Amino acid sequence: NNSMSSNILEVIRVNHELAEALELAIGLEIDQKPSGQKAKVYQQHRVKILIDKITAANGDLITLYEDKDRLFKEELAHMRGPQMFSSFYESLGATRDYFYKFPSTPVTTVSIKPEDIVVNVPFSGEEIFGKYMDLNSNFLEFVNISKKYLKDQDYLQYLDKFNTFFYIPEELRATKQYAEYLENLWDYLQGFFQRVHPLIDTKEISKEWQLDFASKIRSGELRSSRKNGHPGSSQPPQPLRLGMFNDSSELEALGMDRLKEGLEALGLKCGGTLQDRARRLWSVRGKKEADIPNSLRAKPKAVKRKLDQEGTADGEDGQDGVSDDAQKLIATEGVAWNEFRIGLLSEVLMETVNLTRRHAEKQQARSAEEKEAEIREEEFGLLPDLPEDGAAVGEEDDDDAPIYNPLNIPLGWDGKPIPYWLYKLHGLGIEYKCEICGNQSYWGRRAFDKHFQEWKHAHGMRCLGIPNTKHFHDITNIADVLALYATIKDTLSHELFTCELEEFEDTEGNVLNRRTYEDLARQG
């Protein structure tokens, strides 16, 4: 018992010494200024390993101090009892006898060097030790599952909006492939964050996200991943913007479920066929709520609404029920939950996302030697080597350094402001506003002229019911466009192509209408 209890006391002393040595090693590691991205990330991982060892040592100390088997208490009683001096000399004699038998036993002290800690964190070549993100595989997966629903996009466009999901159609959100894509994207972002920022505990952050997600789903701020009318669904129906449609036939293209949701949002009857629902919605286009006839309104469901509110209140009042409700929502709203937390984690990594996009643009114009030089610099903290002939190489500014740009001059391909003479040459300091595009500002004549053929201006013209032809080029005021269209409407209708006419092409490539072609064919 004496040897066992003395071993417990020695274990406690060794754990205290180990914890102090680990704290000293953390201080030595933090004092070192890392050079390069690899050194920065690996330093954080070494500190994380040391903190985990301190936590383990303190956990052992807590177990020993609890003394559930009462052995440590017996040792203290033996040392403080009436035989404490005889016990002390007995232990001292046993220690001397041990070193007489083993005189070559070294006396060791706990000393930990941070540089001796081995860190092995996997990064791809595109990530460059966590400086940039590598979303190429996620980009290819998204392109494959969305090619039936969305227009083609390149990698730079994907980086701009991979963390926003408002443009994703419901048909795509309902597919199993889209849910798997979100899971893979979240796994990558979470793994990347843990590899680059190992000292940040994401558990507490995740709890806050769950509560925030549950409250926003209940209030309707987030788009639910369940269909409207699903049992237990708490998201209110979303109304339709009827001003964007030209007739009821365009409403029919939305389908019965979406029309039903739009009718419920307005408090109208939602029964009938697809055509009935579209005509009912079209009949209230442009009307105020007070002007809608009672014959179109649905019967009130006050009793059901009251019960729903009472059930919601009961679920929120419980102290332990908040977390349970959040877990239930997350379990049933898998797609919406993944979209929500991907967006939040992307905001935390927004600086890295911006650097990744700028890096992807630079990579398109870089040679293989320049790419290898950047990897070498971030790995070893070295500047690019000088050429053998001794010519000086211009040092590139650090990407993380702030850019002095008081005139807010646009940035070039290298992430730096373009020359001032080029800025003045293209007139990029002149602002052009387009009322048709929602008072969007365009800087420079070139961007202003180009925007007339872009989708935003074409969509604005389509909402006005006017074809986007060359006659309306350089006109940005809505009143001017409507006045000009009223003047040339008859002439413009003859110039526009109509699909009702049949066209024929002869052997020489001339395009003729049907009657002319048949007359010439009869003449040989």
Phi, psi and omega in degrees: 000321181297317180293323181292315181293323178293327175297322178297316179297321179292323178297320178297317179296319181295321179294321176296318179295321179296317180298319179294321179294322178293320177297320177296321179295323177296319177298319179295322181291319181292329179294339181282133177265109183290149177241114181101158183294321180297316180296323180295314182290317181294329176297317178297322179291323177296318177297320178298318179296319179294320179295320178297323178291322176297318179298319179294318179295318178293326175297320176296322179295319179298318179297318181291321181288332175295326171052057181294329178272001175062018179287322180293324178294323178296321179296315180296321178294323179292325180283332183261356184285186181294341181258031184292324181289317178295323177295320180296313181291330176295316178293322178296320178294321179295325179292319179295316179300322180296316182284337171293321179287325182235075185289339183271007180292121182285147175268114186252148173238152181285117179221123184241126176255125182301326183291344179278350180282127182271125178242129179226095180247121183283132173225145176280166180295329179289331182284332180052060175059038174087006178286326180231167178258150179244092182256020183297316181294320177293325177296315179296322179295318181293320180296321182292324183273344185251004184294338178276344188243333185232163177287157178295145178218154180266181185294322180294319177294324178295320179296333180289328189223026178289339182258011174239143189227013182291336183271358181284121179291156182296328180298322179285322181296335183276354183276153178291326180296324179292321177297319177293323177298317179296320178298316180294321178295319179294318179300319180292313182297319179293316178296320178297317180297318180291328178286324184272327182235071184289343183276351181267125179274117183270358182291313180294322178297320181296324178297317178296321179297320181296316179294319179295319179297316182298318181292322181287327176293318180294322181280350179087009178290333180253150179279122182288152176266002177257153179290151178298135181094001176295140181300131180086358180288131182248006181275129180290153179294145182265130180285165178259148175270090187292338180294345181275355183252149182264331177204177183290337180294327177291329176292327180297334181292344181284340180095163186291322183295317182290324177294322177298318178296319178295322178293318179296325179295330179267358180076028182258166175295137186244015179271182178097183181281179179298319181291323179296317180294319180295317180293324179294319177293319182293332182289339180258011180295125179083359181267149173281164183297326181288338182272355182285129181296149180293337180293338179267346184281148177278158178289140180292147179239063185293322183296313181296320181295322180294318179297320179298319180293321179294322178294321178294319181295320178298322180290333183272337183284336182291135182292318180269355184275344182295312180295322179295319179296319179296319180294323179293318178297318179297323180293325182267340181248055185300314182293313180296322179294318178295318177298320182294311184284334174295318177297318180291317180292328177293326175295322177295323181263021187299323179297317178293324178297316179295319177296324180295318180294317178295323179294321179295324176294319180293323184299335181291338182247007183262153175271171180295325179295320180292323177294317178294324179295321179293318178297319179296322180293318181285333182280315185253358181069033184247152171278159178302145181292151176282151176296161183294333181281359175086004180291144182284147178247130180293130181279132178278142178291151178295135181296334182278348183288143179293145182260128178278110184215070185293333182273001180057046179284139180302150181272147178270192182294335181269007179081009180247156179299141179291162178301147184294326180295324177290325176298318179285326182298317181272001178062039184285354176270357180264129183261131175241129180249143180238115180291329180294327179272016181080038182059036176289139180264137176234129185258119181096145182295326183294313178294325180294314179294324183289330188288344180293338179257005181272168189293327185292317179290320179297323178293320178296320177294322179294323177295330177280351181077028183238134177291142181272081181252177182292343180295334184257014178294138176076010176250122184244349181270133183296319181296320179294321180295316180294322179293317179294321181294323178294331181282317186255017185298316181293317179294322183292328181294331178282332182280332182291147181286134176243132184285351182288335181282138176266134181244144179232152181235130180273184184293338180268001177092007179280135180265123184230158174281175188295316184294314180297319181297317181292323177297316180292327179293323178292326180282352178087000000 
